[in-house]
């Protein structure tokens, strides 16, 4: 999964879908922009 120049709010929506989990963020960071890649990383509890 490549994420490029997305707000944290958009990142969380995609992660929620990919991992079928609910991620929560602080409102103060929801508009920060992020770019990163996730490669074969399972979500561990």
CHARMM internal coordinates of N, CA and C (Angstrom, degrees):
IC EDIT
DIST 1 N 1 CA 1.4477
DIST 1 CA 1 C 1.5163
ANGL 1 N 1 CA 1 C 107.39
DIST 1 C 2 N 1.3205
ANGL 1 CA 1 C 2 N 115.23
DIHE 1 N 1 CA 1 C 2 N 122.42
DIST 2 N 2 CA 1.4594
ANGL 1 C 2 N 2 CA 121.55
DIHE 1 CA 1 C 2 N 2 CA 175.92
DIST 2 CA 2 C 1.5156
ANGL 2 N 2 CA 2 C 108.72
DIHE 1 C 2 N 2 CA 2 C -106.30
DIST 2 C 3 N 1.2884
ANGL 2 CA 2 C 3 N 115.14
DIHE 2 N 2 CA 2 C 3 N 126.59
DIST 3 N 3 CA 1.4611
ANGL 2 C 3 N 3 CA 120.72
DIHE 2 CA 2 C 3 N 3 CA 177.51
DIST 3 CA 3 C 1.5204
ANGL 3 N 3 CA 3 C 107.28
DIHE 2 C 3 N 3 CA 3 C -120.38
DIST 3 C 4 N 1.3150
ANGL 3 CA 3 C 4 N 115.61
DIHE 3 N 3 CA 3 C 4 N 124.06
DIST 4 N 4 CA 1.4532
ANGL 3 C 4 N 4 CA 120.30
DIHE 3 CA 3 C 4 N 4 CA -175.07
DIST 4 CA 4 C 1.5186
ANGL 4 N 4 CA 4 C 111.09
DIHE 3 C 4 N 4 CA 4 C -129.09
DIST 4 C 5 N 1.3244
ANGL 4 CA 4 C 5 N 114.35
DIHE 4 N 4 CA 4 C 5 N 120.36
DIST 5 N 5 CA 1.4608
ANGL 4 C 5 N 5 CA 121.73
DIHE 4 CA 4 C 5 N 5 CA 173.16
DIST 5 CA 5 C 1.5340
ANGL 5 N 5 CA 5 C 112.53
DIHE 4 C 5 N 5 CA 5 C 53.88
DIST 5 C 6 N 1.3213
ANGL 5 CA 5 C 6 N 115.72
DIHE 5 N 5 CA 5 C 6 N 46.80
DIST 6 N 6 CA 1.4637
ANGL 5 C 6 N 6 CA 121.41
DIHE 5 CA 5 C 6 N 6 CA 178.59
DIST 6 CA 6 C 1.5192
ANGL 6 N 6 CA 6 C 110.05
DIHE 5 C 6 N 6 CA 6 C -107.36
DIST 6 C 7 N 1.3076
ANGL 6 CA 6 C 7 N 115.39
DIHE 6 N 6 CA 6 C 7 N 149.64
DIST 7 N 7 CA 1.4628
ANGL 6 C 7 N 7 CA 118.29
DIHE 6 CA 6 C 7 N 7 CA 173.89
DIST 7 CA 7 C 1.5266
ANGL 7 N 7 CA 7 C 108.81
DIHE 6 C 7 N 7 CA 7 C -70.37
DIST 7 C 8 N 1.2938
ANGL 7 CA 7 C 8 N 116.45
DIHE 7 N 7 CA 7 C 8 N 158.24
DIST 8 N 8 CA 1.4591
ANGL 7 C 8 N 8 CA 120.13
DIHE 7 CA 7 C 8 N 8 CA 178.58
DIST 8 CA 8 C 1.5219
ANGL 8 N 8 CA 8 C 110.26
DIHE 7 C 8 N 8 CA 8 C -59.68
DIST 8 C 9 N 1.2982
ANGL 8 CA 8 C 9 N 116.92
DIHE 8 N 8 CA 8 C 9 N -34.82
DIST 9 N 9 CA 1.4593
ANGL 8 C 9 N 9 CA 120.99
DIHE 8 CA 8 C 9 N 9 CA 177.61
DIST 9 CA 9 C 1.5384
ANGL 9 N 9 CA 9 C 110.66
DIHE 8 C 9 N 9 CA 9 C -60.62
DIST 9 C 10 N 1.3299
ANGL 9 CA 9 C 10 N 117.40
DIHE 9 N 9 CA 9 C 10 N -42.53
DIST 10 N 10 CA 1.4693
ANGL 9 C 10 N 10 CA 121.57
DIHE 9 CA 9 C 10 N 10 CA 177.69
DIST 10 CA 10 C 1.5277
ANGL 10 N 10 CA 10 C 111.24
DIHE 9 C 10 N 10 CA 10 C -68.61
DIST 10 C 11 N 1.3263
ANGL 10 CA 10 C 11 N 116.49
DIHE 10 N 10 CA 10 C 11 N -40.10
DIST 11 N 11 CA 1.4640
ANGL 10 C 11 N 11 CA 121.11
DIHE 10 CA 10 C 11 N 11 CA 178.03
DIST 11 CA 11 C 1.5241
ANGL 11 N 11 CA 11 C 110.00
DIHE 10 C 11 N 11 CA 11 C -59.21
DIST 11 C 12 N 1.3118
ANGL 11 CA 11 C 12 N 116.60
DIHE 11 N 11 CA 11 C 12 N -46.90
DIST 12 N 12 CA 1.4636
ANGL 11 C 12 N 12 CA 121.19
DIHE 11 CA 11 C 12 N 12 CA -178.68
DIST 12 CA 12 C 1.5277
ANGL 12 N 12 CA 12 C 111.02
DIHE 11 C 12 N 12 CA 12 C -62.16
DIST 12 C 13 N 1.2979
ANGL 12 CA 12 C 13 N 118.12
DIHE 12 N 12 CA 12 C 13 N -40.11
DIST 13 N 13 CA 1.4687
ANGL 12 C 13 N 13 CA 120.43
DIHE 12 CA 12 C 13 N 13 CA 178.00
DIST 13 CA 13 C 1.5283
ANGL 13 N 13 CA 13 C 110.57
DIHE 12 C 13 N 13 CA 13 C -60.88
DIST 13 C 14 N 1.3158
ANGL 13 CA 13 C 14 N 117.05
DIHE 13 N 13 CA 13 C 14 N -41.98
DIST 14 N 14 CA 1.4698
ANGL 13 C 14 N 14 CA 120.33
DIHE 13 CA 13 C 14 N 14 CA 179.42
DIST 14 CA 14 C 1.5250
ANGL 14 N 14 CA 14 C 111.68
DIHE 13 C 14 N 14 CA 14 C -69.15
DIST 14 C 15 N 1.3255
ANGL 14 CA 14 C 15 N 116.76
DIHE 14 N 14 CA 14 C 15 N -39.90
DIST 15 N 15 CA 1.4647
ANGL 14 C 15 N 15 CA 119.64
DIHE 14 CA 14 C 15 N 15 CA 178.06
DIST 15 CA 15 C 1.5241
ANGL 15 N 15 CA 15 C 111.18
DIHE 14 C 15 N 15 CA 15 C -66.52
DIST 15 C 16 N 1.3111
ANGL 15 CA 15 C 16 N 116.61
DIHE 15 N 15 CA 15 C 16 N -38.38
DIST 16 N 16 CA 1.4703
ANGL 15 C 16 N 16 CA 120.37
DIHE 15 CA 15 C 16 N 16 CA 176.45
DIST 16 CA 16 C 1.5229
ANGL 16 N 16 CA 16 C 110.29
DIHE 15 C 16 N 16 CA 16 C -56.49
DIST 16 C 17 N 1.3114
ANGL 16 CA 16 C 17 N 116.09
DIHE 16 N 16 CA 16 C 17 N -43.98
DIST 17 N 17 CA 1.4657
ANGL 16 C 17 N 17 CA 121.22
DIHE 16 CA 16 C 17 N 17 CA -179.29
DIST 17 CA 17 C 1.5269
ANGL 17 N 17 CA 17 C 111.28
DIHE 16 C 17 N 17 CA 17 C -70.15
DIST 17 C 18 N 1.3103
ANGL 17 CA 17 C 18 N 116.90
DIHE 17 N 17 CA 17 C 18 N -46.85
DIST 18 N 18 CA 1.4741
ANGL 17 C 18 N 18 CA 120.74
DIHE 17 CA 17 C 18 N 18 CA -176.47
DIST 18 CA 18 C 1.5189
ANGL 18 N 18 CA 18 C 112.32
DIHE 17 C 18 N 18 CA 18 C -62.41
DIST 18 C 19 N 1.3224
ANGL 18 CA 18 C 19 N 117.15
DIHE 18 N 18 CA 18 C 19 N -44.43
DIST 19 N 19 CA 1.4599
ANGL 18 C 19 N 19 CA 121.11
DIHE 18 CA 18 C 19 N 19 CA -174.09
DIST 19 CA 19 C 1.5234
ANGL 19 N 19 CA 19 C 113.65
DIHE 18 C 19 N 19 CA 19 C -101.82
DIST 19 C 20 N 1.3079
ANGL 19 CA 19 C 20 N 116.82
DIHE 19 N 19 CA 19 C 20 N 0.59
DIST 20 N 20 CA 1.4636
ANGL 19 C 20 N 20 CA 121.18
DIHE 19 CA 19 C 20 N 20 CA -179.63
DIST 20 CA 20 C 1.5362
ANGL 20 N 20 CA 20 C 111.18
DIHE 19 C 20 N 20 CA 20 C 52.59
DIST 20 C 21 N 1.3149
ANGL 20 CA 20 C 21 N 114.56
DIHE 20 N 20 CA 20 C 21 N 43.32
DIST 21 N 21 CA 1.4620
ANGL 20 C 21 N 21 CA 122.68
DIHE 20 CA 20 C 21 N 21 CA 179.67
DIST 21 CA 21 C 1.5204
ANGL 21 N 21 CA 21 C 108.31
DIHE 20 C 21 N 21 CA 21 C -133.30
DIST 21 C 22 N 1.3182
ANGL 21 CA 21 C 22 N 114.86
DIHE 21 N 21 CA 21 C 22 N 160.03
DIST 22 N 22 CA 1.4623
ANGL 21 C 22 N 22 CA 119.36
DIHE 21 CA 21 C 22 N 22 CA 176.76
DIST 22 CA 22 C 1.5249
ANGL 22 N 22 CA 22 C 108.89
DIHE 21 C 22 N 22 CA 22 C -101.56
DIST 22 C 23 N 1.3137
ANGL 22 CA 22 C 23 N 115.46
DIHE 22 N 22 CA 22 C 23 N 115.96
DIST 23 N 23 CA 1.4549
ANGL 22 C 23 N 23 CA 121.81
DIHE 22 CA 22 C 23 N 23 CA 176.06
DIST 23 CA 23 C 1.5195
ANGL 23 N 23 CA 23 C 107.83
DIHE 22 C 23 N 23 CA 23 C -100.36
DIST 23 C 24 N 1.3017
ANGL 23 CA 23 C 24 N 116.10
DIHE 23 N 23 CA 23 C 24 N 141.73
DIST 24 N 24 CA 1.4646
ANGL 23 C 24 N 24 CA 120.70
DIHE 23 CA 23 C 24 N 24 CA 178.90
DIST 24 CA 24 C 1.5207
ANGL 24 N 24 CA 24 C 109.05
DIHE 23 C 24 N 24 CA 24 C -121.02
DIST 24 C 25 N 1.3111
ANGL 24 CA 24 C 25 N 115.06
DIHE 24 N 24 CA 24 C 25 N 144.10
DIST 25 N 25 CA 1.4628
ANGL 24 C 25 N 25 CA 120.64
DIHE 24 CA 24 C 25 N 25 CA 178.25
DIST 25 CA 25 C 1.5193
ANGL 25 N 25 CA 25 C 109.51
DIHE 24 C 25 N 25 CA 25 C -129.37
DIST 25 C 26 N 1.2956
ANGL 25 CA 25 C 26 N 114.37
DIHE 25 N 25 CA 25 C 26 N 158.74
DIST 26 N 26 CA 1.4582
ANGL 25 C 26 N 26 CA 120.48
DIHE 25 CA 25 C 26 N 26 CA 174.92
DIST 26 CA 26 C 1.5263
ANGL 26 N 26 CA 26 C 108.65
DIHE 25 C 26 N 26 CA 26 C -74.03
DIST 26 C 27 N 1.3034
ANGL 26 CA 26 C 27 N 117.94
DIHE 26 N 26 CA 26 C 27 N 138.03
DIST 27 N 27 CA 1.4703
ANGL 26 C 27 N 27 CA 120.29
DIHE 26 CA 26 C 27 N 27 CA 179.45
DIST 27 CA 27 C 1.5353
ANGL 27 N 27 CA 27 C 113.30
DIHE 26 C 27 N 27 CA 27 C -55.70
DIST 27 C 28 N 1.3085
ANGL 27 CA 27 C 28 N 116.85
DIHE 27 N 27 CA 27 C 28 N -29.33
DIST 28 N 28 CA 1.4658
ANGL 27 C 28 N 28 CA 120.05
DIHE 27 CA 27 C 28 N 28 CA -176.92
DIST 28 CA 28 C 1.5308
ANGL 28 N 28 CA 28 C 113.42
DIHE 27 C 28 N 28 CA 28 C -67.99
DIST 28 C 29 N 1.3418
ANGL 28 CA 28 C 29 N 118.96
DIHE 28 N 28 CA 28 C 29 N -16.61
DIST 29 N 29 CA 1.4685
ANGL 28 C 29 N 29 CA 121.17
DIHE 28 CA 28 C 29 N 29 CA -178.91
DIST 29 CA 29 C 1.5283
ANGL 29 N 29 CA 29 C 113.39
DIHE 28 C 29 N 29 CA 29 C -110.86
DIST 29 C 30 N 1.3050
ANGL 29 CA 29 C 30 N 117.52
DIHE 29 N 29 CA 29 C 30 N 1.34
DIST 30 N 30 CA 1.4744
ANGL 29 C 30 N 30 CA 120.17
DIHE 29 CA 29 C 30 N 30 CA -173.10
DIST 30 CA 30 C 1.5230
ANGL 30 N 30 CA 30 C 113.72
DIHE 29 C 30 N 30 CA 30 C -63.58
DIST 30 C 31 N 1.3305
ANGL 30 CA 30 C 31 N 118.49
DIHE 30 N 30 CA 30 C 31 N -23.95
DIST 31 N 31 CA 1.4640
ANGL 30 C 31 N 31 CA 120.71
DIHE 30 CA 30 C 31 N 31 CA -178.88
DIST 31 CA 31 C 1.5267
ANGL 31 N 31 CA 31 C 113.84
DIHE 30 C 31 N 31 CA 31 C -100.08
DIST 31 C 32 N 1.3313
ANGL 31 CA 31 C 32 N 118.05
DIHE 31 N 31 CA 31 C 32 N -0.25
DIST 32 N 32 CA 1.4627
ANGL 31 C 32 N 32 CA 120.55
DIHE 31 CA 31 C 32 N 32 CA 176.32
DIST 32 CA 32 C 1.5217
ANGL 32 N 32 CA 32 C 108.44
DIHE 31 C 32 N 32 CA 32 C -67.21
DIST 32 C 33 N 1.3207
ANGL 32 CA 32 C 33 N 117.51
DIHE 32 N 32 CA 32 C 33 N 145.61
DIST 33 N 33 CA 1.4719
ANGL 32 C 33 N 33 CA 122.18
DIHE 32 CA 32 C 33 N 33 CA -179.18
DIST 33 CA 33 C 1.5311
ANGL 33 N 33 CA 33 C 110.01
DIHE 32 C 33 N 33 CA 33 C -99.02
DIST 33 C 34 N 1.3384
ANGL 33 CA 33 C 34 N 115.10
DIHE 33 N 33 CA 33 C 34 N 141.84
DIST 34 N 34 CA 1.4613
ANGL 33 C 34 N 34 CA 121.80
DIHE 33 CA 33 C 34 N 34 CA -178.33
DIST 34 CA 34 C 1.5168
ANGL 34 N 34 CA 34 C 110.56
DIHE 33 C 34 N 34 CA 34 C -134.96
DIST 34 C 35 N 1.3357
ANGL 34 CA 34 C 35 N 114.70
DIHE 34 N 34 CA 34 C 35 N 150.73
DIST 35 N 35 CA 1.4555
ANGL 34 C 35 N 35 CA 122.79
DIHE 34 CA 34 C 35 N 35 CA 173.00
DIST 35 CA 35 C 1.5222
ANGL 35 N 35 CA 35 C 106.64
DIHE 34 C 35 N 35 CA 35 C -137.78
DIST 35 C 36 N 1.3411
ANGL 35 CA 35 C 36 N 116.65
DIHE 35 N 35 CA 35 C 36 N 126.82
DIST 36 N 36 CA 1.4612
ANGL 35 C 36 N 36 CA 120.63
DIHE 35 CA 35 C 36 N 36 CA 175.98
DIST 36 CA 36 C 1.5184
ANGL 36 N 36 CA 36 C 110.21
DIHE 35 C 36 N 36 CA 36 C -167.07
DIST 36 C 37 N 1.3404
ANGL 36 CA 36 C 37 N 115.03
DIHE 36 N 36 CA 36 C 37 N 169.86
DIST 37 N 37 CA 1.4602
ANGL 36 C 37 N 37 CA 122.22
DIHE 36 CA 36 C 37 N 37 CA 179.79
DIST 37 CA 37 C 1.5182
ANGL 37 N 37 CA 37 C 108.74
DIHE 36 C 37 N 37 CA 37 C -125.53
DIST 37 C 38 N 1.3202
ANGL 37 CA 37 C 38 N 116.04
DIHE 37 N 37 CA 37 C 38 N 138.60
DIST 38 N 38 CA 1.4637
ANGL 37 C 38 N 38 CA 122.33
DIHE 37 CA 37 C 38 N 38 CA 174.51
DIST 38 CA 38 C 1.5248
ANGL 38 N 38 CA 38 C 106.15
DIHE 37 C 38 N 38 CA 38 C -114.39
DIST 38 C 39 N 1.3377
ANGL 38 CA 38 C 39 N 116.23
DIHE 38 N 38 CA 38 C 39 N 123.87
DIST 39 N 39 CA 1.4643
ANGL 38 C 39 N 39 CA 120.64
DIHE 38 CA 38 C 39 N 39 CA -179.92
DIST 39 CA 39 C 1.5240
ANGL 39 N 39 CA 39 C 109.37
DIHE 38 C 39 N 39 CA 39 C -120.97
DIST 39 C 40 N 1.3004
ANGL 39 CA 39 C 40 N 116.13
DIHE 39 N 39 CA 39 C 40 N 115.21
DIST 40 N 40 CA 1.4646
ANGL 39 C 40 N 40 CA 122.04
DIHE 39 CA 39 C 40 N 40 CA 173.68
DIST 40 CA 40 C 1.5221
ANGL 40 N 40 CA 40 C 113.45
DIHE 39 C 40 N 40 CA 40 C 46.27
DIST 40 C 41 N 1.2866
ANGL 40 CA 40 C 41 N 116.27
DIHE 40 N 40 CA 40 C 41 N 45.70
DIST 41 N 41 CA 1.4536
ANGL 40 C 41 N 41 CA 121.57
DIHE 40 CA 40 C 41 N 41 CA -179.47
DIST 41 CA 41 C 1.5197
ANGL 41 N 41 CA 41 C 110.10
DIHE 40 C 41 N 41 CA 41 C -107.62
DIST 41 C 42 N 1.3238
ANGL 41 CA 41 C 42 N 117.71
DIHE 41 N 41 CA 41 C 42 N 102.90
DIST 42 N 42 CA 1.4684
ANGL 41 C 42 N 42 CA 118.94
DIHE 41 CA 41 C 42 N 42 CA 175.91
DIST 42 CA 42 C 1.5241
ANGL 42 N 42 CA 42 C 110.13
DIHE 41 C 42 N 42 CA 42 C -71.98
DIST 42 C 43 N 1.2806
ANGL 42 CA 42 C 43 N 115.03
DIHE 42 N 42 CA 42 C 43 N 156.56
DIST 43 N 43 CA 1.4564
ANGL 42 C 43 N 43 CA 120.72
DIHE 42 CA 42 C 43 N 43 CA 177.87
DIST 43 CA 43 C 1.5237
ANGL 43 N 43 CA 43 C 108.32
DIHE 42 C 43 N 43 CA 43 C -92.51
DIST 43 C 44 N 1.3191
ANGL 43 CA 43 C 44 N 116.47
DIHE 43 N 43 CA 43 C 44 N 120.57
DIST 44 N 44 CA 1.4667
ANGL 43 C 44 N 44 CA 121.25
DIHE 43 CA 43 C 44 N 44 CA 178.87
DIST 44 CA 44 C 1.5123
ANGL 44 N 44 CA 44 C 109.24
DIHE 43 C 44 N 44 CA 44 C -104.31
DIST 44 C 45 N 1.2927
ANGL 44 CA 44 C 45 N 115.56
DIHE 44 N 44 CA 44 C 45 N 143.27
DIST 45 N 45 CA 1.4705
ANGL 44 C 45 N 45 CA 119.62
DIHE 44 CA 44 C 45 N 45 CA 178.77
DIST 45 CA 45 C 1.5002
ANGL 45 N 45 CA 45 C 110.86
DIHE 44 C 45 N 45 CA 45 C -77.60
END
COOR INIT
IC SEED 1 N 1 CA 1 C
IC BUILD
